[in-house]
Amino acid sequence: MRCELGSGLFVQYRKELIVPKTISVVIEVDSGAAAALADHRTRAAMGRLVSRVLHPKPGPSDLAQAIADAKADARGANLTDADIDAELETYNAERRSVAAS
């Protein structure tokens, strides 16, 4: 739509289509998947997953970026893979001993 202003200038307005953020769609899945999708939390999580797969963000995922940042920090502190593996082994052993007690 165009509107003429007093000085002969035109301003163009466009109608915007308002689309909801999420739209229900029907997809065919096996009976086991259908049973799992009966839970609204599972459906919401799967909807987010499908949206991410179909429209991925450029660059690494948040998890991949966090891992890369942690790795860079470790390298900056002159830690080797052996140092990190030893630390993880100690951490996991402590968690197992707490869970066993």
N, CA, C and O atoms as a DFTB+ gen file, in Angstrom:
404 C
 N C O
     1  1       0.849      -1.161       0.000
     2  2       0.000       0.000       0.000
     3  2       0.899       1.229       0.000
     4  3       1.886       1.274       0.734
     5  1       0.571       2.210      -0.805
     6  2       1.347       3.450      -0.847
     7  2       0.465       4.581      -0.340
     8  3      -0.752       4.583      -0.526
     9  1       1.112       5.538       0.304
    10  2       0.378       6.676       0.838
    11  2       1.138       7.943       0.453
    12  3       2.339       8.036       0.709
    13  1       0.469       8.916      -0.151
    14  2       1.120      10.145      -0.561
    15  2       1.087      11.152       0.584
    16  3       0.039      11.398       1.181
    17  1       2.239      11.723       0.876
    18  2       2.322      12.773       1.878
    19  2       2.162      14.122       1.205
    20  3       2.257      14.218      -0.019
    21  1       1.920      15.169       1.990
    22  2       1.647      16.496       1.446
    23  2       2.696      17.027       0.485
    24  3       2.341      17.752      -0.444
    25  1       3.961      16.702       0.662
    26  2       5.011      17.255      -0.192
    27  2       5.226      16.443      -1.459
    28  3       6.173      16.694      -2.203
    29  1       4.356      15.471      -1.712
    30  2       4.502      14.649      -2.907
    31  2       5.350      13.407      -2.664
    32  3       5.572      12.623      -3.587
    33  1       5.829      13.215      -1.430
    34  2       6.611      12.034      -1.100
    35  2       5.669      10.856      -0.886
    36  3       4.532      11.026      -0.445
    37  1       6.148       9.685      -1.199
    38  2       5.355       8.490      -0.992
    39  2       6.004       7.632       0.101
    40  3       7.226       7.496       0.160
    41  1       5.193       7.083       0.926
    42  2       5.650       6.132       1.933
    43  2       4.990       4.811       1.604
    44  3       3.779       4.738       1.393
    45  1       5.788       3.785       1.565
    46  2       5.221       2.478       1.240
    47  2       5.055       1.685       2.527
    48  3       5.990       1.548       3.315
    49  1       3.864       1.172       2.724
    50  2       3.553       0.317       3.851
    51  2       3.415      -1.093       3.327
    52  3       2.879      -1.306       2.239
    53  1       3.881      -2.031       4.071
    54  2       3.654      -3.402       3.652
    55  2       2.883      -4.119       4.739
    56  3       3.111      -3.919       5.932
    57  1       1.994      -4.931       4.310
    58  2       1.247      -5.739       5.262
    59  2       2.133      -6.911       5.660
    60  3       2.716      -7.583       4.809
    61  1       2.225      -7.143       6.943
    62  2       3.038      -8.251       7.421
    63  2       2.137      -9.410       7.807
    64  3       1.128      -9.242       8.493
    65  1       2.522     -10.572       7.357
    66  2       1.807     -11.781       7.698
    67  2       2.335     -12.259       9.044
    68  3       3.537     -12.471       9.205
    69  1       1.456     -12.424       9.987
    70  2       1.871     -12.886      11.301
    71  2       1.712     -14.399      11.338
    72  3       0.614     -14.932      11.182
    73  1       2.834     -15.072      11.547
    74  2       2.863     -16.527      11.568
    75  2       3.252     -16.959      12.980
    76  3       4.207     -16.426      13.544
    77  1       2.539     -17.900      13.548
    78  2       2.926     -18.354      14.890
    79  2       4.324     -18.951      14.877
    80  3       4.791     -19.433      13.845
    81  1       4.995     -18.917      16.035
    82  2       6.350     -19.446      16.121
    83  2       6.399     -20.946      15.861
    84  3       7.364     -21.447      15.285
    85  1       5.382     -21.647      16.277
    86  2       5.348     -23.086      16.030
    87  2       4.039     -23.455      15.348
    88  3       2.996     -22.843      15.577
    89  1       4.129     -24.457      14.517
    90  2       2.971     -24.941      13.767
    91  2       2.946     -26.454      13.904
    92  3       3.976     -27.112      13.757
    93  1       1.782     -27.004      14.183
    94  2       1.651     -28.460      14.287
    95  2       1.696     -29.071      12.891
    96  3       1.055     -28.582      11.961
    97  1       2.468     -30.152      12.764
    98  2       2.526     -30.902      11.515
    99  2       2.334     -32.377      11.849
   100  3       2.552     -32.801      12.984
   101  1       1.932     -33.132      10.870
   102  2       1.731     -34.566      11.055
   103  2       2.826     -35.287      10.288
   104  3       3.042     -35.029       9.104
   105  1       3.517     -36.196      10.973
   106  2       4.516     -37.039      10.312
   107  2       4.230     -38.486      10.697
   108  3       3.679     -38.761      11.763
   109  1       4.606     -39.388       9.830
   110  2       4.390     -40.805      10.097
   111  2       5.600     -41.370      10.820
   112  3       6.736     -41.203      10.375
   113  1       5.350     -42.041      11.938
   114  2       6.399     -42.694      12.727
   115  2       5.915     -44.083      13.111
   116  3       4.726     -44.381      12.993
   117  1       6.837     -44.944      13.576
   118  2       6.404     -46.274      14.002
   119  2       5.679     -46.176      15.338
   120  3       5.688     -45.126      15.980
   121  1       5.058     -47.260      15.751
   122  2       4.211     -47.242      16.948
   123  2       5.003     -46.932      18.219
   124  3       4.487     -46.282      19.129
   125  1       6.248     -47.392      18.284
   126  2       7.069     -47.089      19.456
   127  2       7.356     -45.605      19.575
   128  3       7.290     -45.036      20.664
   129  1       7.674     -44.981      18.446
   130  2       7.917     -43.536      18.451
   131  2       6.642     -42.776      18.787
   132  3       6.676     -41.780      19.510
   133  1       5.523     -43.249      18.259
   134  2       4.245     -42.595      18.544
   135  2       3.937     -42.639      20.035
   136  3       3.443     -41.663      20.600
   137  1       4.228     -43.768      20.671
   138  2       3.994     -43.881      22.111
   139  2       4.875     -42.901      22.877
   140  3       4.418     -42.262      23.825
   141  1       6.132     -42.780      22.472
   142  2       7.044     -41.841      23.133
   143  2       6.583     -40.406      22.941
   144  3       6.752     -39.570      23.829
   145  1       6.000     -40.118      21.780
   146  2       5.549     -38.760      21.480
   147  2       4.230     -38.401      22.165
   148  3       3.729     -37.289      22.001
   149  1       3.675     -39.322      22.918
   150  2       2.459     -39.014      23.672
   151  2       2.750     -37.990      24.768
   152  3       1.858     -37.246      25.177
   153  1       3.990     -37.950      25.243
   154  2       4.398     -36.990      26.275
   155  2       4.683     -35.644      25.626
   156  3       5.496     -35.562      24.705
   157  1       4.030     -34.595      26.091
   158  2       4.187     -33.267      25.474
   159  2       5.616     -32.750      25.566
   160  3       6.050     -31.995      24.696
   161  1       6.364     -33.143      26.608
   162  2       7.765     -32.690      26.722
   163  2       8.623     -33.329      25.632
   164  3       9.504     -32.682      25.065
   165  1       8.359     -34.595      25.346
   166  2       9.088     -35.282      24.284
   167  2       8.754     -34.661      22.937
   168  3       9.642     -34.443      22.113
   169  1       7.465     -34.373      22.710
   170  2       7.065     -33.729      21.444
   171  2       7.742     -32.381      21.287
   172  3       8.212     -32.047      20.200
   173  1       7.798     -31.601      22.357
   174  2       8.435     -30.280      22.283
   175  2       9.925     -30.419      21.975
   176  3      10.464     -29.689      21.143
   177  1      10.583     -31.358      22.647
   178  2      12.016     -31.573      22.404
   179  2      12.268     -32.028      20.971
   180  3      13.203     -31.558      20.323
   181  1      11.437     -32.941      20.476
   182  2      11.595     -33.425      19.100
   183  2      11.312     -32.312      18.097
   184  3      11.967     -32.235      17.057
   185  1      10.351     -31.458      18.396
   186  2      10.070     -30.320      17.520
   187  2      11.271     -29.397      17.413
   188  3      11.615     -28.931      16.326
   189  1      11.916     -29.132      18.565
   190  2      13.118     -28.287      18.542
   191  2      14.232     -28.961      17.737
   192  3      14.935     -28.307      16.967
   193  1      14.383     -30.273      17.926
   194  2      15.413     -31.015      17.206
   195  2      15.177     -30.964      15.701
   196  3      16.105     -30.708      14.934
   197  1      13.946     -31.204      15.280
   198  2      13.626     -31.163      13.849
   199  2      13.888     -29.767      13.296
   200  3      14.450     -29.632      12.209
   201  1      13.494     -28.740      14.019
   202  2      13.723     -27.367      13.554
   203  2      15.210     -27.076      13.397
   204  3      15.628     -26.439      12.430
   205  1      16.015     -27.553      14.366
   206  2      17.468     -27.323      14.277
   207  2      18.079     -28.070      13.103
   208  3      18.959     -27.548      12.418
   209  1      17.611     -29.293      12.870
   210  2      18.151     -30.091      11.762
   211  2      17.806     -29.436      10.424
   212  3      18.642     -29.382       9.522
   213  1      16.587     -28.943      10.301
   214  2      16.154     -28.362       9.033
   215  2      16.669     -26.946       8.819
   216  3      16.796     -26.495       7.680
   217  1      16.966     -26.243       9.906
   218  2      17.472     -24.866       9.818
   219  2      18.640     -24.680      10.778
   220  3      18.527     -23.940      11.755
   221  1      19.755     -25.339      10.510
   222  2      20.880     -25.256      11.449
   223  2      21.495     -23.859      11.478
   224  3      21.492     -23.137      10.481
   225  1      22.019     -23.501      12.644
   226  2      22.760     -22.246      12.762
   227  2      24.116     -22.440      12.096
   228  3      24.658     -23.545      12.108
   229  1      24.659     -21.396      11.526
   230  2      26.005     -21.534      10.972
   231  2      27.016     -21.727      12.096
   232  3      26.835     -21.224      13.205
   233  1      28.057     -22.445      11.799
   234  2      29.116     -22.649      12.784
   235  2      28.830     -23.833      13.683
   236  3      27.852     -24.557      13.495
   237  1      29.705     -24.019      14.670
   238  2      29.568     -25.181      15.550
   239  2      28.370     -25.032      16.496
   240  3      27.911     -23.925      16.776
   241  1      27.884     -26.171      16.976
   242  2      26.786     -26.157      17.943
   243  2      27.294     -25.557      19.254
   244  3      28.499     -25.396      19.449
   245  1      26.377     -25.235      20.133
   246  2      26.767     -24.681      21.433
   247  2      27.656     -25.652      22.194
   248  3      28.635     -25.247      22.821
   249  1      27.313     -26.937      22.139
   250  2      28.120     -27.942      22.829
   251  2      29.511     -28.035      22.215
   252  3      30.504     -28.054      22.941
   253  1      29.595     -28.092      20.894
   254  2      30.896     -28.174      20.229
   255  2      31.736     -26.938      20.539
   256  3      32.950     -27.043      20.714
   257  1      31.104     -25.776      20.605
   258  2      31.840     -24.555      20.917
   259  2      32.349     -24.574      22.357
   260  3      33.471     -24.147      22.630
   261  1      31.520     -25.071      23.278
   262  2      31.942     -25.163      24.682
   263  2      33.125     -26.109      24.825
   264  3      34.062     -25.831      25.573
   265  1      33.083     -27.232      24.104
   266  2      34.198     -28.190      24.148
   267  2      35.454     -27.552      23.560
   268  3      36.538     -27.698      24.124
   269  1      35.325     -26.858      22.450
   270  2      36.473     -26.202      21.830
   271  2      37.062     -25.137      22.761
   272  3      38.281     -25.001      22.862
   273  1      36.192     -24.385      23.437
   274  2      36.671     -23.355      24.378
   275  2      37.413     -23.985      25.551
   276  3      38.465     -23.497      25.964
   277  1      36.855     -25.082      26.087
   278  2      37.509     -25.767      27.204
   279  2      38.857     -26.332      26.771
   280  3      39.834     -26.280      27.518
   281  1      38.896     -26.866      25.566
   282  2      40.151     -27.416      25.046
   283  2      41.186     -26.314      24.867
   284  3      42.359     -26.502      25.190
   285  1      40.757     -25.166      24.355
   286  2      41.676     -24.034      24.175
   287  2      42.192     -23.544      25.519
   288  3      43.371     -23.214      25.649
   289  1      41.311     -23.495      26.529
   290  2      41.739     -23.081      27.874
   291  2      42.771     -24.054      28.433
   292  3      43.764     -23.644      29.035
   293  1      42.524     -25.356      28.226
   294  2      43.462     -26.368      28.714
   295  2      44.809     -26.237      28.020
   296  3      45.857     -26.327      28.660
   297  1      44.776     -26.025      26.715
   298  2      46.032     -25.850      25.969
   299  2      46.756     -24.574      26.435
   300  3      47.983     -24.542      26.526
   301  1      45.982     -23.542      26.723
   302  2      46.567     -22.292      27.212
   303  2      47.243     -22.467      28.564
   304  3      48.183     -21.743      28.892
   305  1      46.762     -23.434      29.351
   306  2      47.350     -23.726      30.657
   307  2      48.431     -24.805      30.552
   308  3      48.888     -25.339      31.562
   309  1      48.833     -25.117      29.314
   310  2      49.873     -26.114      29.035
   311  2      49.527     -27.506      29.553
   312  3      50.413     -28.255      29.965
   313  1      48.243     -27.853      29.533
   314  2      47.838     -29.199      29.917
   315  2      47.888     -30.103      28.695
   316  3      47.522     -29.698      27.591
   317  1      48.341     -31.318      28.902
   318  2      48.398     -32.294      27.817
   319  2      47.146     -33.172      27.860
   320  3      46.388     -33.137      28.828
   321  1      46.941     -33.949      26.814
   322  2      45.833     -34.900      26.815
   323  2      45.965     -35.875      27.990
   324  3      44.963     -36.255      28.597
   325  1      47.192     -36.277      28.308
   326  2      47.421     -37.196      29.429
   327  2      47.002     -36.539      30.744
   328  3      46.413     -37.201      31.599
   329  1      47.295     -35.254      30.919
   330  2      46.890     -34.530      32.134
   331  2      45.362     -34.509      32.255
   332  3      44.806     -34.757      33.325
   333  1      44.714     -34.216      31.160
   334  2      43.250     -34.124      31.158
   335  2      42.638     -35.498      31.407
   336  3      41.684     -35.619      32.175
   337  1      43.175     -36.532      30.767
   338  2      42.672     -37.895      30.981
   339  2      42.830     -38.315      32.438
   340  3      41.929     -38.933      33.007
   341  1      43.972     -37.984      33.048
   342  2      44.199     -38.337      34.461
   343  2      43.202     -37.607      35.360
   344  3      42.672     -38.191      36.305
   345  1      42.950     -36.347      35.071
   346  2      41.991     -35.570      35.867
   347  2      40.586     -36.154      35.726
   348  3      39.860     -36.281      36.713
   349  1      40.208     -36.508      34.504
   350  2      38.889     -37.111      34.286
   351  2      38.766     -38.461      34.986
   352  3      37.713     -38.785      35.536
   353  1      39.824     -39.235      34.964
   354  2      39.806     -40.537      35.635
   355  2      39.616     -40.362      37.141
   356  3      38.844     -41.096      37.757
   357  1      40.308     -39.405      37.727
   358  2      40.162     -39.122      39.157
   359  2      38.744     -38.654      39.473
   360  3      38.134     -39.109      40.441
   361  1      38.229     -37.751      38.657
   362  2      36.872     -37.231      38.854
   363  2      35.850     -38.358      38.779
   364  3      34.972     -38.455      39.636
   365  1      35.955     -39.204      37.767
   366  2      35.006     -40.308      37.599
   367  2      35.104     -41.298      38.762
   368  3      34.083     -41.815      39.214
   369  1      36.319     -41.567      39.253
   370  2      36.495     -42.483      40.380
   371  2      35.846     -41.912      41.635
   372  3      35.237     -42.647      42.412
   373  1      35.975     -40.593      41.835
   374  2      35.347     -39.949      42.990
   375  2      33.828     -40.044      42.886
   376  3      33.157     -40.291      43.888
   377  1      33.290     -39.856      41.715
   378  2      31.830     -39.928      41.526
   379  2      31.329     -41.346      41.768
   380  3      30.275     -41.544      42.373
   381  1      32.092     -42.334      41.292
   382  2      31.681     -43.720      41.503
   383  2      31.698     -44.075      42.980
   384  3      30.812     -44.789      43.449
   385  1      32.691     -43.590      43.725
   386  2      32.771     -43.914      45.154
   387  2      31.648     -43.242      45.932
   388  3      31.143     -43.817      46.896
   389  1      31.245     -42.034      45.534
   390  2      30.132     -41.343      46.196
   391  2      28.832     -42.062      45.888
   392  3      27.989     -42.216      46.773
   393  1      28.652     -42.504      44.650
   394  2      27.419     -43.199      44.255
   395  2      27.309     -44.548      44.942
   396  3      26.202     -45.003      45.233
   397  1      28.448     -45.203      45.210
   398  2      28.437     -46.521      45.841
   399  2      28.130     -46.429      47.331
   400  3      27.664     -47.401      47.926
   401  1      28.385     -45.274      47.941
   402  2      28.156     -45.172      49.396
   403  2      26.774     -44.740      49.761
   404  3      26.458     -44.617      50.945
